[in-house]
Amino acid sequence: MARLPKLAVFDLDYTLWPFWVDTHVDPPFHRSSDGAVRDRRGRAVRLYPEVPDVLQRLRDLDVPMAAASRTGEIEGANQLLELFDLDRCYLHSCPEWNESSNPN
């Protein structure tokens, strides 16, 4: 069997979902009566279609997962993680990070 990672870390914006949580959607988020996750304006908010299967496969393999983000909208990001049943992921936010912070 192939070696598995000790931890899989996912960025949130444009990795798990197709938007920036701090600019493209409007927190707070909620689950509507039709089961969809929606923002404050009632717009549906979705994960990329492949995400649930990828994350389930990692769970099935007992690979721990974490979420990382530079978003300043930590509360909204955590709401989405909870609403999408991803709150087992620990969110580490680094809003002070930017491209100029990378030494490469």
N, CA, C and O of each residue as an XYZ file, in Angstrom:
416
protein
N       0.840     -1.183      0.000
C       0.000      0.000      0.000
C       0.886      1.247      0.000
O       1.931      1.275      0.650
N       0.467      2.253     -0.718
C       1.208      3.502     -0.791
C       1.201      4.197      0.565
O       0.271      4.038      1.356
N       2.245      4.962      0.817
C       2.302      5.727      2.059
C       1.285      6.860      1.989
O       1.107      7.507      0.957
N       0.640      7.070      3.101
C      -0.359      8.134      3.190
C       0.229      9.336      3.912
O       1.144      9.189      4.722
N      -0.288     10.519      3.624
C       0.221     11.694      4.342
C      -0.176     11.627      5.819
O      -1.195     11.036      6.176
N       0.641     12.240      6.659
C       0.326     12.318      8.084
C      -0.768     13.339      8.330
O      -1.471     13.272      9.338
N      -0.914     14.285      7.412
C      -1.930     15.325      7.517
C      -2.182     15.895      6.126
O      -1.238     16.191      5.393
N      -3.449     16.048      5.762
C      -3.818     16.716      4.514
C      -4.371     18.098      4.879
O      -5.344     18.205      5.625
N      -3.753     19.139      4.357
C      -4.159     20.511      4.650
C      -4.701     21.132      3.368
O      -4.055     21.096      2.320
N      -5.900     21.701      3.473
C      -6.553     22.320      2.329
C      -6.729     23.811      2.569
O      -7.136     24.234      3.651
N      -6.421     24.594      1.558
C      -6.815     25.993      1.567
C      -8.332     25.991      1.360
O      -8.884     25.007      0.867
N      -8.992     27.055      1.721
C     -10.444     27.125      1.574
C     -10.848     27.731      0.234
O     -11.458     27.067     -0.604
N     -10.502     28.991      0.049
C     -10.965     29.738     -1.116
C     -10.323     29.224     -2.404
O      -9.100     29.148     -2.524
N     -11.177     28.879     -3.355
C     -10.781     28.335     -4.648
C     -10.061     26.996     -4.538
O      -9.364     26.591     -5.468
N     -10.223     26.309     -3.413
C      -9.767     24.928     -3.269
C     -10.950     24.059     -2.865
O     -11.247     23.064     -3.525
N     -11.629     24.435     -1.778
C     -12.840     23.713     -1.374
C     -14.086     24.308     -2.006
O     -15.019     23.583     -2.356
N     -14.103     25.617     -2.151
C     -15.259     26.289     -2.759
C     -14.799     27.326     -3.775
O     -13.686     27.841     -3.673
N     -15.650     27.640     -4.760
C     -15.246     28.495     -5.881
C     -15.461     29.997     -5.637
O     -16.090     30.679     -6.446
N     -14.941     30.494     -4.533
C     -15.068     31.920     -4.219
C     -14.136     32.260     -3.070
O     -13.597     31.379     -2.401
N     -13.955     33.569     -2.853
C     -13.263     34.065     -1.671
C     -14.327     34.375     -0.637
O     -15.240     35.158     -0.898
N     -14.218     33.775      0.518
C     -15.245     33.918      1.547
C     -15.331     35.357      2.064
O     -16.366     35.765      2.590
N     -14.253     36.121      1.918
C     -14.272     37.485      2.445
C     -14.689     38.538      1.417
O     -14.815     39.711      1.769
N     -14.907     38.151      0.150
C     -15.281     39.161     -0.849
C     -16.424     38.762     -1.784
O     -17.165     39.635     -2.236
N     -16.590     37.477     -2.087
C     -17.555     37.068     -3.112
C     -18.910     36.610     -2.583
O     -19.859     36.460     -3.353
N     -19.004     36.392     -1.293
C     -20.250     35.965     -0.656
C     -20.469     36.841      0.571
O     -19.559     37.543      1.012
N     -21.675     36.796      1.117
C     -22.031     37.681      2.229
C     -22.441     36.900      3.468
O     -23.579     36.440      3.563
N     -21.511     36.742      4.432
C     -21.875     36.103      5.693
C     -22.898     36.952      6.442
O     -23.016     38.140      6.141
N     -23.626     36.416      7.381
C     -23.540     35.041      7.863
C     -24.215     34.061      6.909
O     -25.012     34.444      6.053
N     -23.874     32.797      7.081
C     -24.387     31.721      6.254
C     -25.380     30.892      7.054
O     -25.343     30.871      8.284
N     -26.261     30.214      6.343
C     -27.261     29.373      7.012
C     -27.694     28.267      6.062
O     -27.455     28.338      4.857
N     -28.330     27.249      6.618
C     -28.925     26.191      5.799
C     -30.394     26.533      5.634
O     -31.109     26.694      6.623
N     -30.850     26.644      4.403
C     -32.239     27.002      4.136
C     -33.144     25.777      4.230
O     -32.670     24.651      4.379
N     -34.438     26.008      4.143
C     -35.406     24.909      4.282
C     -35.258     23.855      3.186
O     -35.672     22.711      3.371
N     -34.672     24.230      2.046
C     -34.453     23.251      0.976
C     -33.141     22.489      1.149
O     -32.788     21.662      0.308
N     -32.415     22.764      2.238
C     -31.174     22.055      2.526
C     -29.927     22.707      1.963
O     -28.817     22.272      2.269
N     -30.081     23.744      1.143
C     -28.932     24.420      0.553
C     -28.279     25.351      1.573
O     -28.950     25.907      2.442
N     -26.969     25.509      1.454
C     -26.254     26.503      2.250
C     -26.357     27.822      1.493
O     -26.076     27.889      0.297
N     -26.762     28.865      2.204
C     -26.979     30.168      1.570
C     -26.303     31.270      2.368
O     -26.083     31.150      3.573
N     -25.978     32.356      1.654
C     -25.415     33.511      2.336
C     -26.534     34.437      2.792
O     -27.711     34.117      2.625
N     -26.186     35.557      3.353
C     -27.162     36.489      3.921
C     -28.155     36.989      2.876
O     -29.288     37.322      3.222
N     -27.760     37.048      1.622
C     -28.642     37.501      0.536
C     -29.464     36.373     -0.078
O     -30.240     36.599     -1.007
N     -29.293     35.164      0.440
C     -30.059     34.032     -0.066
C     -29.426     33.320     -1.238
O     -30.029     32.408     -1.804
N     -28.216     33.720     -1.619
C     -27.526     33.060     -2.733
C     -26.947     31.729     -2.267
O     -26.352     31.639     -1.194
N     -27.130     30.697     -3.088
C     -26.597     29.370     -2.769
C     -25.076     29.404     -2.772
O     -24.455     30.024     -3.636
N     -24.496     28.737     -1.804
C     -23.048     28.620     -1.654
C     -22.734     27.138     -1.722
O     -23.320     26.345     -0.985
N     -21.808     26.751     -2.604
C     -21.528     25.334     -2.822
C     -20.045     25.035     -2.758
O     -19.202     25.899     -3.001
N     -19.751     23.795     -2.426
C     -18.402     23.269     -2.559
C     -18.162     22.933     -4.025
O     -19.113     22.793     -4.794
N     -16.894     22.802     -4.419
C     -16.616     22.207     -5.719
C     -17.201     20.800     -5.706
O     -17.179     20.147     -4.663
N     -17.721     20.311     -6.824
C     -18.416     19.011     -6.833
C     -17.564     17.830     -6.365
O     -18.099     16.881     -5.793
N     -16.251     17.870     -6.596
C     -15.379     16.751     -6.253
C     -15.021     16.699     -4.772
O     -14.601     15.658     -4.268
N     -15.184     17.803     -4.089
C     -14.690     17.927     -2.711
C     -15.270     16.876     -1.753
O     -14.494     16.235     -1.045
N     -16.573     16.671     -1.697
C     -17.078     15.672     -0.736
C     -16.468     14.282     -0.926
O     -16.142     13.620      0.060
N     -16.308     13.829     -2.164
C     -15.735     12.503     -2.406
C     -14.266     12.436     -2.002
O     -13.829     11.444     -1.420
N     -13.504     13.482     -2.306
C     -12.085     13.508     -1.938
C     -11.943     13.476     -0.423
O     -11.147     12.704      0.111
N     -12.712     14.311      0.272
C     -12.618     14.353      1.728
C     -13.098     13.045      2.362
O     -12.521     12.592      3.351
N     -14.142     12.440      1.806
C     -14.616     11.162      2.334
C     -13.561     10.079      2.152
O     -13.367      9.245      3.036
N     -12.882     10.088      1.015
C     -11.823      9.091      0.781
C     -10.713      9.244      1.820
O     -10.211      8.256      2.355
N     -10.335     10.491      2.099
C      -9.314     10.721      3.117
C      -9.794     10.267      4.499
O      -9.021      9.698      5.269
N     -11.064     10.517      4.811
C     -11.625     10.038      6.095
C     -11.581      8.516      6.159
O     -11.197      7.937      7.176
N     -11.984      7.868      5.050
C     -11.986      6.401      5.009
C     -10.585      5.831      5.230
O     -10.432      4.736      5.772
N      -9.568      6.575      4.810
C      -8.179      6.145      4.977
C      -7.582      6.625      6.305
O      -6.396      6.426      6.571
N      -8.419      7.259      7.133
C      -7.986      7.788      8.433
C      -6.861      8.810      8.329
O      -5.982      8.865      9.189
N      -6.894      9.612      7.282
C      -5.923     10.691      7.128
C      -6.493     11.932      7.811
O      -7.563     12.405      7.428
N      -5.798     12.468      8.813
C      -6.284     13.697      9.452
C      -6.277     14.847      8.451
O      -5.437     14.905      7.553
N      -7.226     15.756      8.623
C      -7.347     16.891      7.706
C      -7.386     18.196      8.477
O      -7.834     18.254      9.623
N      -6.908     19.235      7.823
C      -6.960     20.580      8.391
C      -7.260     21.551      7.263
O      -7.023     21.268      6.088
N      -7.781     22.688      7.647
C      -8.044     23.772      6.689
C      -7.149     24.939      7.058
O      -6.947     25.232      8.237
N      -6.617     25.600      6.047
C      -5.775     26.774      6.263
C      -6.263     27.877      5.336
O      -6.703     27.615      4.217
N      -6.183     29.094      5.808
C      -6.655     30.193      4.984
C      -6.016     31.490      5.436
O      -5.670     31.650      6.606
N      -5.862     32.421      4.492
C      -5.400     33.758      4.846
C      -6.579     34.722      4.946
O      -6.382     35.933      5.057
N      -7.786     34.202      4.906
C      -8.964     35.048      4.949
C      -9.041     35.832      6.255
O      -8.625     35.354      7.311
N      -9.570     37.023      6.163
C      -9.873     37.796      7.350
C     -11.257     37.468      7.884
O     -11.612     37.874      8.991
N     -12.042     36.732      7.101
C     -13.421     36.375      7.463
C     -13.435     35.000      8.117
O     -14.017     34.054      7.587
N     -12.791     34.900      9.270
C     -12.642     33.626      9.958
C     -13.993     33.087     10.421
O     -14.258     31.892     10.299
N     -14.840     33.954     10.945
C     -16.151     33.498     11.427
C     -16.970     32.904     10.289
O     -17.567     31.840     10.451
N     -17.008     33.576      9.141
C     -17.744     33.058      7.990
C     -17.155     31.752      7.482
O     -17.896     30.834      7.130
N     -15.826     31.657      7.441
C     -15.174     30.425      6.999
C     -15.529     29.271      7.935
O     -15.819     28.163      7.482
N     -15.504     29.535      9.233
C     -15.871     28.484     10.189
C     -17.342     28.109     10.071
O     -17.689     26.939     10.230
N     -18.217     29.080      9.793
C     -19.634     28.755      9.570
C     -19.775     27.811      8.392
O     -20.508     26.824      8.471
N     -19.081     28.102      7.299
C     -19.172     27.239      6.123
C     -18.621     25.850      6.410
O     -19.217     24.856      5.994
N     -17.494     25.762      7.113
C     -16.958     24.449      7.470
C     -17.989     23.651      8.257
O     -18.167     22.455      8.025
N     -18.665     24.313      9.185
C     -19.689     23.625      9.983
C     -20.890     23.236      9.126
O     -21.365     22.104      9.212
N     -21.388     24.156      8.303
C     -22.571     23.878      7.486
C     -22.320     22.784      6.455
O     -23.236     22.041      6.102
N     -21.083     22.681      5.970
C     -20.738     21.628      5.019
C     -20.239     20.372      5.733
O     -19.709     19.467      5.089
N     -20.402     20.307      7.057
C     -19.982     19.171      7.871
C     -18.488     18.905      7.735
O     -18.048     17.756      7.692
N     -17.725     19.976      7.669
C     -16.270     19.876      7.587
C     -15.626     20.436      8.840
O     -14.423     20.695      8.854
N     -16.404     20.625      9.887
C     -15.878     21.275     11.083
C     -14.940     20.379     11.880
O     -14.423     20.796     12.917
N     -14.715     19.176     11.421
C     -13.666     18.348     12.023
C     -12.298     18.849     11.596
O     -11.282     18.496     12.195
N     -12.276     19.679     10.551
C     -11.025     20.300     10.121
C     -10.739     21.489     11.025
O     -11.638     22.264     11.353
N      -9.513     21.621     11.411
C      -9.101     22.756     12.226
C      -8.713     23.885     11.285
O      -7.899     23.682     10.385
N      -9.278     25.070     11.476
C      -8.974     26.219     10.618
C      -7.845     27.024     11.212
O      -7.936     27.516     12.336
N      -6.780     27.152     10.448
C      -5.679     28.031     10.833
C      -5.673     29.189      9.851
O      -5.453     28.994      8.655
N      -5.907     30.368     10.341
C      -5.969     31.541      9.491
C      -4.686     32.349      9.604
O      -4.167     32.563     10.700
N      -4.188     32.789      8.472
C      -3.006     33.658      8.425
C      -3.313     34.859      7.546
O      -2.762     34.972      6.451
N      -4.185     35.765      8.000
C      -4.564     36.897      7.148
C      -3.412     37.823      6.823
O      -3.488     38.583      5.858
N      -2.338     37.777      7.612
C      -1.196     38.656      7.343
C      -0.309     38.128      6.224
O       0.563     38.855      5.748
N      -0.505     36.879      5.786
C       0.309     36.311      4.724
C      -0.116     36.880      3.392
O      -1.306     37.083      3.149
N       0.838     37.139      2.534
C       0.558     37.537      1.151
C       1.724     37.079      0.288
O       2.709     36.545      0.799
N       1.615     37.285     -0.992
C       2.652     36.794     -1.917
C       4.027     37.336     -1.557
O       5.013     36.618     -1.720
N       4.138     38.560     -1.079
C       5.441     39.116     -0.742
C       6.022     38.470      0.515
O       7.206     38.647      0.805
N       5.207     37.722      1.268
C       5.698     37.025      2.452
C       6.475     35.768      2.073
O       7.229     35.240      2.891
N       6.302     35.287      0.858
C       6.950     34.068      0.412
C       8.395     34.379      0.009
O       8.609     35.189     -0.892
N       9.393     33.756      0.652
C      10.792     34.057      0.354
C      11.247     33.533     -1.009
O      12.316     33.930     -1.472
N      10.494     32.668     -1.663
C      10.904     32.097     -2.959
C      10.581     32.995     -4.097
O      10.861     32.659     -5.248
